[in-house]
Amino acid sequence: MRFLPVFLDLKAGPVILIGAGELLRAKLRVLSAAGARIRVHAIDGNQDMDLGSGDAARIEIASGDPLTADLSGVIAIVCAGAGDVGVAMSARAKALGLPVNVMDDLEHSSFIFPAIVDRGDVVVAVGTGGTSPVVARRVREKIEALLPARIGELAEFIGGFRKSINERITEFPLRRRFWERVIDGPIGAAVLGGRRSEADAALKAIADPSEFARADKPEGSVALVGAGPGDPDLLTIKALRALQDADIVFHDELVSGEILDRIRRDTTRVAVGRRVGKPGIGQDAINKRMIEAAQSGQRVVRLKGGDPFVFGRGGEEVEALRAAGVAYSIIPGITAGLGGAADFEVPLTYRHEATRITFLTAHKARDAEVVDWSTLTDTKMTVVVYMGKTAAPAVRAGLFAAGRSPETPVGVFARVTRPDAQGAIGTLRDLPELVRRVSGGPAILIIGEVVRHAGSLRRETPKQIISDLLDAAE
């Protein structure tokens, strides 16, 4: 490590910025965003810096030769697009013991600019020793994706209580344990979830901070997480963080292996879902096991395909958690209807053609028989049927009986967003045959005029392309 990461106190004095063109203005934006007082020497004579009203008090456009300028009180010098002036300024700065950065010139720099992740009171600096700023930016992008958006607010929140709590807990290890429990528990989750007042009240309600820190049993919680329709890249950032933090994950059978691979390696995994026609442990048993795990102090994730609140029984689980007094959070996922529509380019709404959407589920024929199909005959309504392969004949019969046209476009889409996704498109009259053309599941049916706008039904592999060419040649 050649360059030691150091955070500079910008309140200690002004920064001298020397250079020209867009390089100068780019560095000016970085320094200004950090709240620095800046003295700018534009060596190209262009002093139009497009300053905002809030910047004028902190930014001085200097005249004269920067090589002879007064440097008393200056805390750092930055050169961007300064050419030979930057090299000469570097020699002057080093002679005076001032930190200096000459952009893209390690030889004449005593410090470098890192790639920065700015979350308010939380700032992450990423450097590559000046060798590859592009790599540093890529690392920064990864960190930005993982850090909670409100992590800076959490640091600020803790800062507001730190002095008073530290005065009440004299032992440093106990003090550290207190803050770990705050950050990792429901109070920290409340701040990160945007419920600042709730977190404030909860922390103030801790009568004995030392006893809170000594508590043997940590506070458990449950996160209901939507895994999406199968593609692991469609997991939300918040869902990924929950999977990485979990002590135990109760997951549906239909959650893809690629998504399960995103769970931390030492986390306990428990399959609790069931496939159609196969027995499961039952919803009451799932609720009981989640509650017991949380009450034992574990961070629990209930990982559900699609979205917890779209035919995922998430509402029932929330009711059980509320009744048991267990802290919980809900992390939505992309539901299969939306994932399938995007995968096969079926717009669920379309101006003048489809202005309403209905989502329903039909595991079996008897599920379809209890649907009031008379409410679903509007030709400007798109109907999305989850788990509808088995009940497809009953779905067709119900819509026919209600008066929906046999020529209504229909799509059957299986394993949406996954590499082995399949689809078949036709009309309502042909629905059972379309289902037979799509192997396996899970599958959704999309019914309505919007299906006419569908794109490619499958991803063409080299083997498929060769087969199609041979068929065409015959």
C-alpha positions as CSV (number, residue, x, y, z in Angstrom):
1,M,0.0,0.0,0.0
2,R,1.7,3.2,-1.2
3,F,-1.1,5.7,-0.4
4,L,-2.6,5.7,3.1
5,P,-6.3,6.6,3.0
6,V,-6.7,9.8,5.0
7,F,-9.8,12.0,5.4
8,L,-9.0,15.7,5.1
9,D,-10.8,18.2,7.3
10,L,-12.1,20.7,4.8
11,K,-13.0,23.2,7.6
12,A,-9.3,23.6,8.4
13,G,-8.6,25.9,5.4
14,P,-9.0,26.5,1.7
15,V,-8.0,24.2,-1.1
16,I,-6.1,25.7,-4.1
17,L,-7.5,24.4,-7.5
18,I,-5.4,25.1,-10.6
19,G,-6.2,24.0,-14.1
20,A,-8.3,24.5,-17.2
21,G,-11.3,23.2,-19.1
22,E,-13.6,20.4,-18.1
23,L,-11.0,18.7,-16.0
24,L,-10.8,21.8,-13.8
25,R,-14.6,22.0,-13.6
26,A,-15.0,18.3,-12.7
27,K,-12.6,18.6,-9.8
28,L,-14.4,21.8,-8.8
29,R,-17.7,19.9,-8.6
30,V,-16.1,17.2,-6.4
31,L,-14.5,19.6,-4.0
32,S,-17.7,21.8,-3.9
33,A,-19.9,18.8,-3.2
34,A,-17.6,18.0,-0.2
35,G,-18.2,21.5,1.2
36,A,-14.6,22.7,0.7
37,R,-13.6,26.3,0.5
38,I,-11.9,26.6,-2.8
39,R,-9.6,29.2,-4.5
40,V,-9.7,28.6,-8.2
41,H,-6.9,29.6,-10.7
42,A,-8.2,29.1,-14.2
43,I,-5.0,29.2,-16.3
44,D,-6.9,29.3,-19.6
45,G,-8.5,32.6,-18.6
46,N,-12.0,31.1,-18.7
47,Q,-13.4,32.1,-15.3
48,D,-17.0,31.1,-16.0
49,M,-17.4,28.3,-13.5
50,D,-21.3,28.1,-13.6
51,L,-21.5,28.5,-9.8
52,G,-24.7,28.0,-8.0
53,S,-25.9,30.6,-5.5
54,G,-24.9,28.4,-2.6
55,D,-21.3,28.0,-3.9
56,A,-20.4,31.7,-4.3
57,A,-19.6,32.1,-0.6
58,R,-17.1,29.2,-0.6
59,I,-15.5,29.6,-4.0
60,E,-13.1,32.4,-4.9
61,I,-12.0,32.9,-8.5
62,A,-8.4,34.1,-8.1
63,S,-6.4,36.1,-10.5
64,G,-2.6,36.3,-10.9
65,D,0.1,33.6,-11.2
66,P,-0.6,30.6,-8.9
67,L,3.1,30.0,-8.7
68,T,3.5,33.2,-6.7
69,A,0.2,33.2,-4.9
70,D,0.0,33.4,-1.1
71,L,-0.4,29.9,0.3
72,S,-0.7,30.7,3.9
73,G,-3.4,28.7,5.6
74,V,-3.9,26.5,2.5
75,I,-4.5,22.8,3.4
76,A,-4.1,21.2,-0.1
77,I,-3.4,21.9,-3.7
78,V,-5.1,20.2,-6.6
79,C,-4.0,20.5,-10.3
80,A,-6.3,19.4,-13.1
81,G,-5.5,20.1,-16.7
82,A,-2.7,22.4,-15.5
83,G,0.1,21.1,-17.7
84,D,3.6,22.4,-16.9
85,V,2.1,24.7,-14.3
86,G,0.9,21.7,-12.3
87,V,4.4,20.2,-12.3
88,A,5.9,23.5,-11.1
89,M,3.2,23.9,-8.5
90,S,3.9,20.4,-7.2
91,A,7.5,21.4,-6.6
92,R,6.4,24.5,-4.7
93,A,3.8,22.6,-2.6
94,K,6.3,19.8,-1.6
95,A,8.9,22.4,-0.6
96,L,6.3,23.9,1.8
97,G,5.1,20.5,3.0
98,L,1.6,20.9,1.5
99,P,-0.4,17.9,0.1
100,V,-0.6,18.1,-3.7
101,N,-2.4,16.2,-6.4
102,V,-1.5,16.5,-10.0
103,M,-4.2,14.7,-12.0
104,D,-3.0,11.6,-13.7
105,D,0.6,12.2,-12.6
106,L,1.7,10.0,-9.7
107,E,5.3,11.3,-9.8
108,H,4.3,14.8,-8.9
109,S,1.5,13.9,-6.5
110,S,1.7,13.4,-2.7
111,F,-1.9,12.3,-2.5
112,I,-4.5,10.9,-4.9
113,F,-8.3,11.2,-5.3
114,P,-10.1,8.0,-4.5
115,A,-13.4,6.9,-6.0
116,I,-15.9,8.0,-3.4
117,V,-19.1,6.5,-2.1
118,D,-21.0,9.3,-0.3
119,R,-23.7,8.4,2.2
120,G,-23.7,11.5,4.3
121,D,-21.9,10.7,7.5
122,V,-20.6,7.4,5.9
123,V,-18.0,7.9,3.3
124,V,-16.1,5.1,1.6
125,A,-12.9,5.8,-0.4
126,V,-11.7,3.3,-3.0
127,G,-8.2,3.6,-4.4
128,T,-5.9,1.6,-6.7
129,G,-2.7,3.5,-5.9
130,G,-3.5,5.7,-8.9
131,T,-2.8,2.8,-11.3
132,S,-6.4,2.3,-12.5
133,P,-9.1,4.8,-11.7
134,V,-11.6,2.8,-13.8
135,V,-11.1,-0.3,-11.6
136,A,-11.6,2.0,-8.5
137,R,-14.9,3.2,-10.0
138,R,-16.1,-0.3,-10.7
139,V,-15.4,-1.3,-7.1
140,R,-17.2,1.8,-5.9
141,E,-20.2,0.8,-8.0
142,K,-20.3,-2.6,-6.3
143,I,-20.1,-1.0,-2.9
144,E,-22.8,1.5,-3.7
145,A,-25.1,-1.3,-4.7
146,L,-24.5,-3.1,-1.4
147,L,-24.6,-0.2,1.1
148,P,-28.1,0.7,2.4
149,A,-29.2,4.1,1.1
150,R,-29.8,5.3,4.7
151,I,-26.5,4.0,6.2
152,G,-25.4,7.7,6.6
153,E,-28.6,8.4,8.5
154,L,-27.8,5.5,10.8
155,A,-24.4,6.9,11.6
156,E,-25.9,10.3,12.2
157,F,-28.6,8.7,14.4
158,I,-25.9,6.9,16.5
159,G,-23.9,10.1,16.7
160,G,-26.8,11.9,18.3
161,F,-26.9,9.4,21.2
162,R,-23.3,8.4,21.4
163,K,-22.2,10.9,24.1
164,S,-25.1,10.3,26.4
165,I,-24.8,6.5,26.1
166,N,-21.1,6.5,26.5
167,E,-21.4,8.4,29.7
168,R,-23.8,5.7,31.1
169,I,-21.6,2.8,30.0
170,T,-18.0,3.2,31.2
171,E,-16.6,-0.2,30.0
172,F,-15.5,0.0,26.4
173,P,-16.3,-3.6,25.4
174,L,-19.8,-3.3,26.9
175,R,-20.2,0.0,25.1
176,R,-19.3,-1.7,21.8
177,R,-21.7,-4.5,22.4
178,F,-24.5,-2.0,23.1
179,W,-24.0,-0.3,19.7
180,E,-23.7,-3.6,17.9
181,R,-27.0,-4.6,19.3
182,V,-28.6,-1.3,18.2
183,I,-27.2,-1.5,14.7
184,D,-27.9,-5.1,14.1
185,G,-31.3,-5.2,15.8
186,P,-34.8,-3.6,15.2
187,I,-33.6,-0.1,16.1
188,G,-31.0,-0.1,13.3
189,A,-33.5,-1.7,10.9
190,A,-36.0,1.0,11.7
191,V,-33.6,3.8,10.8
192,L,-32.6,2.0,7.6
193,G,-36.2,1.5,6.8
194,G,-36.9,5.3,7.1
195,R,-38.7,5.0,10.5
196,R,-36.5,7.4,12.4
197,S,-39.0,8.5,15.0
198,E,-39.7,4.8,15.8
199,A,-36.0,4.1,16.3
200,D,-35.6,7.3,18.4
201,A,-38.4,6.2,20.7
202,A,-37.0,2.7,21.0
203,L,-33.5,3.8,21.9
204,K,-34.8,6.3,24.5
205,A,-36.9,3.5,26.0
206,I,-33.8,1.5,27.0
207,A,-33.8,2.1,30.7
208,D,-30.5,0.4,31.5
209,P,-28.0,0.5,28.5
210,S,-25.5,-1.8,30.3
211,E,-28.2,-4.4,30.9
212,F,-29.3,-4.1,27.3
213,A,-25.7,-4.7,26.2
214,R,-25.3,-7.7,28.5
215,A,-28.5,-9.4,27.4
216,D,-27.5,-13.0,26.5
217,K,-30.4,-13.4,24.0
218,P,-30.2,-11.0,21.0
219,E,-33.4,-9.6,19.5
220,G,-34.6,-11.7,16.6
221,S,-36.5,-10.5,13.6
222,V,-38.1,-11.8,10.4
223,A,-37.8,-10.4,6.9
224,L,-40.3,-11.5,4.4
225,V,-38.3,-11.4,1.2
226,G,-39.5,-11.6,-2.4
227,A,-37.1,-13.7,-4.5
228,G,-38.6,-12.7,-7.8
229,P,-39.5,-15.1,-10.6
230,G,-36.1,-16.9,-10.8
231,D,-33.4,-14.7,-12.3
232,P,-30.9,-14.0,-9.4
233,D,-30.0,-10.6,-11.0
234,L,-33.6,-9.5,-10.4
235,L,-33.2,-9.7,-6.6
236,T,-33.4,-6.3,-5.1
237,I,-30.3,-4.9,-3.3
238,K,-32.3,-4.9,0.0
239,A,-33.2,-8.6,-0.5
240,L,-29.5,-9.5,-1.1
241,R,-28.5,-7.7,2.1
242,A,-31.2,-9.6,4.0
243,L,-29.9,-13.0,2.6
244,Q,-26.4,-12.1,3.6
245,D,-27.4,-11.1,7.1
246,A,-29.7,-14.0,7.9
247,D,-29.0,-16.7,10.5
248,I,-31.7,-19.0,9.0
249,V,-33.7,-18.9,5.8
250,F,-37.1,-20.6,5.3
251,H,-37.5,-20.9,1.5
252,D,-40.1,-22.0,-1.0
253,E,-39.4,-25.1,-3.1
254,L,-39.7,-23.0,-6.3
255,V,-36.9,-20.5,-5.3
256,S,-34.1,-21.1,-7.9
257,G,-30.8,-22.6,-6.9
258,E,-29.0,-19.6,-8.2
259,I,-30.9,-17.4,-5.8
260,L,-30.2,-19.8,-2.9
261,D,-26.5,-19.5,-3.7
262,R,-26.7,-15.8,-2.7
263,I,-27.4,-16.8,0.9
264,R,-24.4,-16.6,3.2
265,R,-22.6,-20.0,3.3
266,D,-23.0,-20.6,7.1
267,T,-26.7,-19.7,7.1
268,T,-29.2,-22.5,7.9
269,R,-31.5,-23.2,5.0
270,V,-34.9,-24.9,5.5
271,A,-37.2,-25.8,2.6
272,V,-40.8,-25.2,3.7
273,G,-42.7,-24.7,0.5
274,R,-44.5,-27.3,-1.6
275,R,-45.1,-28.1,-5.2
276,V,-48.5,-28.7,-6.7
277,G,-49.7,-32.2,-5.8
278,K,-47.0,-32.7,-3.2
279,P,-47.4,-32.4,0.6
280,G,-45.8,-29.5,2.5
281,I,-45.5,-28.7,6.2
282,G,-48.4,-26.3,6.1
283,Q,-48.7,-22.6,6.7
284,D,-49.3,-22.9,10.5
285,A,-46.2,-24.9,10.9
286,I,-44.2,-22.4,8.9
287,N,-45.5,-19.6,11.0
288,K,-44.6,-21.5,14.2
289,R,-41.0,-22.2,13.1
290,M,-40.4,-18.6,12.0
291,I,-41.6,-17.2,15.3
292,E,-39.6,-19.7,17.3
293,A,-36.5,-18.9,15.4
294,A,-37.0,-15.2,15.9
295,Q,-37.8,-15.5,19.6
296,S,-34.6,-17.4,20.0
297,G,-32.7,-14.3,18.8
298,Q,-32.1,-15.3,15.2
299,R,-32.3,-13.1,12.1
300,V,-34.9,-15.0,10.0
301,V,-35.6,-14.6,6.3
302,R,-38.8,-16.1,4.8
303,L,-37.8,-16.3,1.2
304,K,-40.7,-16.5,-1.2
305,G,-40.9,-16.8,-5.0
306,G,-42.1,-13.7,-6.7
307,D,-43.5,-11.1,-4.2
308,P,-44.6,-12.1,-0.7
309,F,-47.9,-10.2,-1.1
310,V,-48.9,-11.5,-4.5
311,F,-50.4,-15.0,-3.9
312,G,-47.5,-15.6,-1.5
313,R,-49.5,-15.8,1.8
314,G,-47.3,-13.0,3.1
315,G,-50.3,-11.3,4.7
316,E,-51.1,-14.4,6.8
317,E,-47.4,-14.6,7.9
318,V,-47.5,-10.9,8.9
319,E,-50.6,-11.4,11.0
320,A,-48.9,-14.3,12.8
321,L,-45.8,-12.3,13.4
322,R,-47.8,-9.3,14.7
323,A,-49.8,-11.6,17.1
324,A,-46.5,-13.0,18.4
325,G,-44.9,-9.6,18.9
326,V,-42.0,-10.5,16.6
327,A,-40.2,-7.6,14.8
328,Y,-40.5,-8.0,11.0
329,S,-39.9,-6.2,7.7
330,I,-41.2,-6.8,4.2
331,I,-38.9,-6.7,1.1
332,P,-41.0,-6.8,-2.1
333,G,-39.9,-8.8,-5.1
334,I,-40.7,-8.8,-8.8
335,T,-43.9,-10.9,-9.2
336,A,-44.0,-13.6,-12.0
337,G,-46.7,-11.6,-13.9
338,L,-44.4,-8.7,-14.3
339,G,-41.3,-10.8,-14.8
340,G,-43.0,-12.9,-17.5
341,A,-44.4,-9.8,-19.3
342,A,-40.9,-8.3,-19.5
343,D,-39.2,-11.6,-20.5
344,F,-41.5,-12.2,-23.4
345,E,-42.1,-8.5,-24.2
346,V,-45.8,-8.5,-23.5
347,P,-46.9,-5.0,-22.3
348,L,-49.6,-5.6,-19.6
349,T,-51.1,-2.3,-20.4
350,Y,-51.2,-0.5,-23.8
351,R,-52.7,2.8,-24.6
352,H,-56.2,2.5,-26.0
353,E,-56.0,-1.3,-26.0
354,A,-55.5,-2.4,-22.4
355,T,-56.2,-0.1,-19.5
356,R,-56.8,-2.5,-16.6
357,I,-55.0,-5.6,-15.2
358,T,-56.4,-8.4,-13.1
359,F,-54.2,-10.9,-11.3
360,L,-55.7,-14.2,-10.2
361,T,-54.6,-17.7,-9.2
362,A,-55.9,-21.1,-10.3
363,H,-54.0,-24.0,-8.9
364,K,-56.7,-26.5,-9.8
365,A,-59.9,-26.7,-11.9
366,R,-62.1,-26.1,-8.8
367,D,-60.1,-22.8,-8.2
368,A,-61.2,-21.6,-11.6
369,E,-64.8,-22.7,-11.1
370,V,-65.2,-20.3,-8.1
371,V,-64.0,-17.2,-10.1
372,D,-66.6,-14.8,-11.2
373,W,-65.6,-14.7,-14.9
374,S,-68.3,-12.2,-15.7
375,T,-66.1,-9.5,-14.3
376,L,-63.2,-10.3,-16.6
377,T,-64.8,-10.0,-20.1
378,D,-63.8,-6.4,-20.8
379,T,-61.6,-6.5,-23.9
380,K,-59.5,-3.7,-22.5
381,M,-58.6,-5.8,-19.5
382,T,-55.4,-8.0,-19.3
383,V,-55.9,-11.1,-17.2
384,V,-52.8,-12.7,-15.6
385,V,-53.4,-16.2,-14.2
386,Y,-50.8,-17.6,-11.9
387,M,-50.2,-21.4,-11.7
388,G,-52.9,-21.8,-14.4
389,K,-51.6,-24.8,-16.4
390,T,-53.6,-27.5,-14.6
391,A,-56.7,-25.4,-14.6
392,A,-56.4,-24.1,-18.2
393,P,-59.5,-25.9,-19.6
394,A,-61.6,-24.5,-16.7
395,V,-60.2,-21.0,-17.3
396,R,-61.1,-21.2,-20.9
397,A,-64.6,-22.6,-20.1
398,G,-65.2,-19.9,-17.6
399,L,-64.2,-17.1,-20.0
400,F,-66.2,-18.6,-22.8
401,A,-69.3,-18.9,-20.6
402,A,-68.9,-15.3,-19.6
403,G,-68.8,-14.2,-23.2
404,R,-65.1,-13.6,-23.9
405,S,-64.2,-14.2,-27.5
406,P,-62.5,-17.5,-28.5
407,E,-60.1,-15.3,-30.6
408,T,-58.8,-13.5,-27.6
409,P,-55.0,-13.7,-27.7
410,V,-53.4,-15.9,-25.0
411,G,-49.8,-16.6,-23.9
412,V,-48.6,-19.4,-21.8
413,F,-45.1,-18.7,-20.2
414,A,-43.2,-21.1,-18.1
415,R,-40.1,-20.5,-15.8
416,V,-40.1,-16.8,-16.7
417,T,-36.8,-14.9,-16.5
418,R,-34.8,-18.2,-16.3
419,P,-32.5,-19.4,-19.0
420,D,-34.9,-22.3,-19.8
421,A,-38.0,-20.1,-20.1
422,Q,-40.6,-21.3,-22.6
423,G,-43.6,-19.7,-24.2
424,A,-46.5,-20.4,-26.5
425,I,-48.9,-17.9,-28.0
426,G,-52.3,-18.5,-29.6
427,T,-55.9,-17.8,-28.8
428,L,-58.3,-18.6,-26.0
429,R,-59.8,-21.4,-28.1
430,D,-56.4,-23.1,-28.3
431,L,-55.4,-22.7,-24.6
432,P,-55.2,-26.4,-23.6
433,E,-53.0,-27.1,-26.7
434,L,-50.8,-24.1,-25.8
435,V,-50.3,-25.5,-22.3
436,R,-49.3,-28.9,-23.8
437,R,-46.6,-27.2,-25.9
438,V,-44.9,-25.7,-22.8
439,S,-43.1,-28.3,-20.7
440,G,-42.8,-28.0,-16.9
441,G,-43.5,-25.0,-14.7
442,P,-44.2,-22.9,-12.9
443,A,-46.2,-21.0,-15.5
444,I,-48.5,-18.0,-16.0
445,L,-51.2,-17.3,-18.5
446,I,-51.6,-13.8,-20.0
447,I,-54.9,-13.3,-21.6
448,G,-55.8,-10.2,-23.6
449,E,-55.1,-8.0,-26.7
450,V,-51.7,-7.1,-25.4
451,V,-50.4,-10.6,-26.2
452,R,-50.4,-9.6,-29.9
453,H,-47.4,-7.3,-29.1
454,A,-45.3,-10.2,-27.6
455,G,-41.7,-10.5,-28.7
456,S,-39.5,-13.6,-29.2
457,L,-40.9,-16.7,-27.5
458,R,-37.5,-18.2,-26.7
459,R,-33.8,-17.4,-26.5
460,E,-32.1,-18.9,-29.5
461,T,-29.2,-21.1,-28.7
462,P,-26.7,-22.2,-31.4
463,K,-28.3,-25.7,-31.4
464,Q,-31.7,-24.3,-31.9
465,I,-30.5,-22.0,-34.7
466,I,-28.9,-24.9,-36.5
467,S,-32.1,-27.0,-36.1
468,D,-34.2,-24.2,-37.5
469,L,-31.8,-23.8,-40.5
470,L,-32.0,-27.5,-41.3
471,D,-35.8,-27.5,-41.1
472,A,-35.9,-24.6,-43.5
473,A,-33.5,-26.3,-45.9
474,E,-35.8,-29.3,-46.0
